Amino acid sequence: MDAIIIGAGIIGSSIAWRLAQAGAGVTLLDAGTFGGEASWAGAGMLAPGGEIAGRTAWTEFALESLALYPAFVRELEGESRVAIDYRRCGAVELACTETEWQELRARRAVQEELGIRAEAIDGGLFYPDDALVDPRDVTRALRRACEKRGVRICEQTRALEVRVAADRVDIETSGGALSAGAVVLAAGAWSGAVPVVCGGERLETPASFPVRGHLLGYRMEPGSLGPILRRGHTYVMQRSNGFTIAGTSSEQVGFNRELDPQIVAGIHARACELLPRLRSAPGPEAWLGFRPATEDFEPCIGRLGNTRLWLAYGHYRNGILLAPATAARVSGEIVGLRPSSSGTGPYAPDAHR
């Protein structure tokens, strides 16, 4: 086998798909189920307008990934024959006080320099390029596309140790030993806990930890909400089938999977302020997920030194958004992929190196 991917979320499975397209033999491992953690839980906002407040090392990367999304979705739908709910619906950022409005104006001035479009409207700003996607559709399509490309998918298989050598990587898993010419560590919040060893000594990899987030889902009529609504850390967005998602929270409590009733009630109250019709909607369902964070809350994407191990984790709140560009960069570095003449193939990562 040519490559092993540890972690079958949207990041790991996108990388597996791109590598398989290039003719690599790929094995995709996951300690749980395919797309069953942060990718399953995520709302799916593709919204630099609501995330980017200044220029960082990753600003352009996020904008490039947003630009890749339409072609990424078309290509994935075409190959998998799975429909993906993707829409560029825009987003309205509301300001209900003078202080909030001044903060929005200051952020808009910075974003304009980065090429993020925003229009002043009564009560806030409208971001016409913000979009949404159903990450469960994406991971369902990625599984089908990977299977069609011959990717070997091993669920309930935990990576216990990664041992790097000059020309290969050996992995001890709960299902036995594996070896490949390249390995990608993309296990989300669990990535930093996987031991990486070289010559009998443990190598340092960036630590990772989970940031828990609660979300609520309401059954509503399709088309009853247009653009994404946001105020501060609260948002409301709607899928094409009417399922309306409100979020979110942010707690550093480890891998605690217990829903907090007070947090759920708080999100519901804030969401109802944004969209009053939620007060008359049927009671929402609640769930949570673990955003994968690193110490500086920036992703780790790229080769670990001169080893055959690549890192692709720590995407925090933007794993869904950054999946196309991350897959392009990592797969490109592993096998030298370049964009196809049709413009629908993998994105060349040279500009981000």
C-alpha positions in Angstrom: 0.0 0.0 0.0 1.2 3.5 -0.7 -0.5 5.6 1.9 -2.3 5.3 5.2 -4.6 8.0 6.6 -5.3 8.0 10.3 -8.7 9.5 10.8 -11.8 9.2 8.5 -13.4 12.6 9.1 -13.9 15.1 6.3 -10.2 16.0 6.3 -8.8 12.5 6.3 -11.3 11.1 3.8 -10.8 14.1 1.4 -7.0 13.4 1.5 -7.7 9.7 0.9 -9.9 10.5 -2.1 -7.4 12.8 -3.7 -4.6 10.3 -3.2 -6.7 7.5 -4.7 -7.5 9.7 -7.7 -3.7 9.9 -8.3 -3.5 6.2 -8.4 -2.2 5.6 -4.8 -3.2 2.5 -2.9 -4.8 4.0 0.3 -5.9 2.6 3.6 -8.1 4.8 5.7 -8.3 4.1 9.4 -10.7 5.4 12.1 -10.9 4.5 15.8 -14.7 5.0 15.5 -16.8 5.2 12.4 -16.4 7.0 9.0 -17.2 10.7 9.6 -18.6 10.0 13.0 -17.1 12.7 15.2 -16.6 16.5 14.4 -17.6 16.1 10.8 -20.9 14.5 11.8 -21.6 17.2 14.4 -20.5 20.3 12.4 -23.1 22.8 11.2 -21.3 23.3 7.9 -21.0 27.1 7.7 -18.5 28.1 5.1 -18.2 31.6 6.4 -14.9 33.6 6.4 -17.1 36.7 6.9 -17.9 35.5 10.4 -14.6 33.9 11.2 -11.8 36.2 9.9 -11.2 39.3 11.9 -7.6 40.0 10.8 -4.8 38.8 8.6 -3.1 35.6 9.8 -0.9 32.9 8.1 -4.1 31.0 7.3 -6.4 33.8 6.0 -5.6 33.3 2.3 -5.7 29.5 2.8 -9.3 29.8 4.1 -10.3 32.0 1.2 -8.7 29.7 -1.3 -10.6 26.8 0.2 -13.9 28.6 0.0 -13.2 29.4 -3.7 -12.5 25.7 -4.3 -15.8 24.5 -2.8 -18.2 24.7 -5.8 -15.8 22.6 -8.0 -15.0 20.3 -5.1 -18.7 19.6 -4.5 -19.5 19.2 -8.3 -16.6 16.7 -8.7 -17.5 14.8 -5.6 -21.2 14.6 -6.5 -20.2 13.4 -10.0 -17.9 10.7 -8.8 -20.0 9.4 -5.9 -23.5 10.0 -7.3 -24.5 11.3 -3.9 -26.3 14.7 -3.7 -24.7 17.3 -1.5 -26.6 20.2 0.0 -24.4 23.1 -0.8 -25.6 26.7 -1.2 -24.0 30.1 -1.4 -26.8 31.7 0.6 -24.9 34.6 2.2 -25.0 35.7 5.8 -26.4 38.6 7.8 -24.3 39.7 10.7 -26.5 41.7 13.1 -25.5 44.6 15.4 -28.1 45.5 18.1 -26.0 48.1 19.9 -23.8 51.0 18.9 -20.8 49.1 20.3 -21.6 46.0 18.2 -22.0 48.2 15.1 -18.6 49.9 15.6 -17.0 46.5 16.0 -18.6 45.3 12.8 -17.4 48.4 10.9 -13.8 47.9 12.2 -13.9 44.2 11.1 -15.3 45.1 7.7 -12.5 47.5 7.1 -9.9 44.8 7.7 -11.9 42.2 5.7 -12.1 44.6 2.7 -8.3 44.6 2.4 -8.5 40.7 2.3 -11.1 40.7 -0.5 -14.0 39.6 1.7 -17.1 41.4 0.4 -19.6 42.9 2.8 -22.5 45.3 2.3 -24.0 47.6 4.9 -27.7 46.9 5.5 -30.2 48.1 8.1 -29.0 46.6 11.3 -25.8 45.1 10.3 -23.7 43.7 7.4 -24.5 41.2 4.6 -21.8 38.8 3.4 -22.9 37.6 -0.1 -20.1 35.0 -0.5 -20.7 33.1 2.8 -22.1 29.6 2.1 -23.2 26.4 3.8 -22.8 22.7 3.2 -24.2 19.6 4.9 -21.0 17.9 6.2 -22.9 14.6 6.6 -23.7 14.7 2.8 -20.0 15.4 2.1 -18.7 12.5 4.3 -21.4 10.2 2.8 -20.2 11.1 -0.7 -16.5 10.8 0.3 -17.1 7.3 1.5 -18.7 6.3 -1.7 -16.0 8.0 -3.8 -13.2 6.3 -1.8 -14.9 2.9 -2.1 -15.1 3.3 -5.9 -11.5 4.3 -6.0 -10.5 1.1 -4.1 -9.6 2.8 -0.7 -9.5 0.2 2.0 -11.7 1.5 4.9 -10.9 0.1 8.4 -13.3 1.4 11.1 -13.0 0.6 14.8 -9.3 0.5 14.2 -7.2 2.6 16.6 -3.7 3.8 15.8 -1.6 2.9 18.8 1.9 4.0 17.7 3.5 5.5 14.5 7.1 4.6 13.8 8.8 6.6 11.1 11.9 5.4 9.2 13.8 6.8 6.2 11.7 5.3 3.5 8.5 4.1 5.2 6.2 4.4 8.2 5.0 1.5 10.4 1.8 1.8 12.4 0.8 -0.4 15.2 -3.0 -0.5 15.3 -5.6 -2.3 17.4 -6.1 -4.5 14.3 -2.4 -5.3 13.7 0.7 -3.8 12.1 0.6 -1.8 8.9 3.3 -0.1 6.7 3.2 2.4 3.9 5.4 4.9 2.1 3.5 7.8 3.5 1.1 8.3 6.5 -1.2 11.2 7.3 -2.3 11.9 10.8 -5.7 13.4 10.6 -7.5 12.2 13.7 -8.9 15.5 14.8 -8.8 16.3 18.5 -7.2 12.8 19.2 -4.2 13.4 16.8 -1.8 14.7 19.4 -2.3 11.7 21.6 -1.0 9.2 18.9 2.7 8.5 19.8 5.2 9.1 17.0 8.5 7.4 17.3 11.8 7.6 15.3 14.8 5.5 16.2 13.3 4.5 19.5 12.8 8.1 20.6 9.4 9.9 20.7 9.1 12.9 18.3 7.2 16.0 19.4 4.0 16.6 17.5 1.7 19.6 18.2 -0.6 18.8 21.1 -4.3 18.7 20.3 -7.4 18.9 22.5 -11.1 19.0 22.1 -13.3 22.1 22.4 -16.8 20.9 22.9 -19.7 22.6 21.1 -23.5 22.2 21.5 -25.9 22.6 18.6 -29.7 22.5 18.2 -31.8 21.4 15.3 -35.3 22.5 14.5 -37.8 21.0 12.0 -39.1 23.9 9.9 -40.5 24.5 6.5 -37.9 24.5 3.6 -37.2 28.1 2.6 -38.4 29.7 5.8 -35.0 31.2 6.4 -32.8 32.8 3.7 -29.3 33.9 4.6 -27.4 32.6 7.7 -28.1 34.9 10.7 -25.4 35.7 13.1 -24.9 37.9 16.2 -21.7 37.5 18.1 -21.2 33.7 18.8 -24.8 32.8 18.0 -26.0 31.8 14.5 -29.0 30.2 12.8 -28.8 28.5 9.4 -31.1 26.3 7.4 -30.5 23.3 5.2 -32.5 22.9 1.9 -34.9 20.4 3.6 -35.8 22.9 6.2 -33.7 21.5 9.1 -32.6 24.6 10.9 -29.5 24.6 13.0 -28.6 27.0 15.9 -25.4 27.2 17.7 -23.2 27.2 19.5 -21.1 26.9 22.7 -17.4 26.5 23.5 -16.3 24.5 26.5 -12.9 22.9 27.3 -14.1 19.9 29.3 -12.2 17.1 27.6 -14.1 14.4 25.8 -17.2 14.8 28.0 -20.2 13.7 25.8 -22.9 14.7 28.3 -25.3 17.4 27.0 -25.6 20.4 29.4 -29.2 21.4 29.7 -28.3 24.9 30.8 -26.2 25.4 27.7 -28.9 24.0 25.5 -31.4 26.4 27.0 -29.1 29.3 26.5 -28.5 28.6 22.8 -32.3 28.2 22.3 -33.0 31.6 24.0 -30.3 33.4 21.9 -31.5 31.7 18.7 -35.1 32.8 19.4 -33.9 36.4 19.6 -32.3 36.0 16.2 -35.2 34.2 14.7 -38.4 34.7 16.8 -40.4 32.1 14.8 -38.2 29.4 16.5 -40.3 30.0 19.6 -43.3 28.3 17.9 -41.2 25.5 16.3 -41.3 22.0 17.7 -38.8 21.4 20.5 -35.3 21.1 19.1 -33.0 18.1 19.1 -29.6 18.7 20.7 -26.1 17.2 20.0 -22.5 18.1 20.5 -19.1 17.6 18.9 -15.4 18.1 19.6 -13.6 20.7 17.6 -10.0 19.8 17.2 -7.8 22.6 18.6 -4.1 23.2 19.1 -2.3 25.4 21.5 -2.3 28.4 19.1 -5.7 27.5 17.7 -4.2 27.2 14.2 -4.1 24.0 12.0 -1.1 21.8 11.6 -0.9 21.0 7.9 2.2 19.6 6.2 5.1 17.2 6.5 6.8 16.4 9.8 10.4 17.3 9.2 12.0 15.0 6.7 9.9 12.0 7.7 7.2 10.2 5.6 4.6 11.5 8.1 2.2 14.3 7.3 0.0 16.2 9.8 -3.5 17.4 9.0 -5.3 18.4 12.2 -6.1 21.3 14.5 -8.6 22.9 12.2 -10.7 24.0 15.2 -14.0 25.6 13.9 -13.0 25.5 10.2 -12.5 21.8 9.4 -15.4 21.7 7.0 -14.3 25.0 5.3 -10.6 24.0 5.0 -11.1 20.4 3.7 -10.7 21.0 0.0 -7.5 23.1 0.4 -6.0 20.8 3.0 -6.6 17.7 0.9 -5.0 19.5 -2.1 -2.0 20.6 -0.1 -1.3 17.2 1.6 -2.0 15.0 -1.4 0.0 17.4 -3.6 3.0 17.2 -1.3 2.8 13.4 -1.2 2.5 12.6 -4.9 3.1 15.9 -6.7 -0.4 16.5 -7.9 -1.1 19.5 -10.1 -4.4 21.0 -11.2 -6.1 19.4 -14.2 -6.7 21.4 -17.4 -10.4 21.3 -16.7 -9.9 23.2 -13.4 -11.9 20.6 -11.4 -9.0 18.5 -10.2 -6.7 18.9 -7.1 -5.5 22.4 -6.3 -1.8 23.0 -6.5 -0.5 23.9 -3.1 2.6 25.8 -4.1 1.2 29.2 -3.2 0.8 28.0 0.4 4.2 26.5 1.1 
